[in-house]
Amino acid sequence: MTVFDLQLKADLENVTDLLPVEDTESDTAYTWFIKFQCGSCHETTENLVAICRNEFSPISGSRGEANLVMSCKFCKRESSASISGPPQSYTKNGEFATVTQIECRGIDPVAFEPRGEWKAKSAESNSRFTFSLDENEWYDYDDDAGETVSVSNIEAQFVRGRQQK
């Protein structure tokens, strides 16, 4: 099993604590959209694959389960991945920082798109914002602080990480 840190880098204008929206009351976790590469034949998935830490599938020939179990379309090898806990807030404006960890067996994550709802809070007031990053950027105005707020220039990378205990 290999653990990968999903790291984001973004320009945050007058906002902090960028985080995907999760509903703790209904136990609804964020769905991550990732492309994977097979560890055997190195074929990359054509489309983004959805993986959610609250959804489980059984692993063939095992008593275990994972958030994602898939077979490579080219070599047919079964692989799995699991999200390691809730996401962490992104606060490092313009620097890469880990937002979640993914434990992978037989596949490597190679690309991420920040789809769905995200949230952030104003750096200057008590305002909180919920917005979509489907366009890979977001712009708004904080009426309380009288300033523009934005999240832009989003980049993602995967680095081999250490499993958190």
Disulfide bonds with the S-S distance in Angstrom:
none
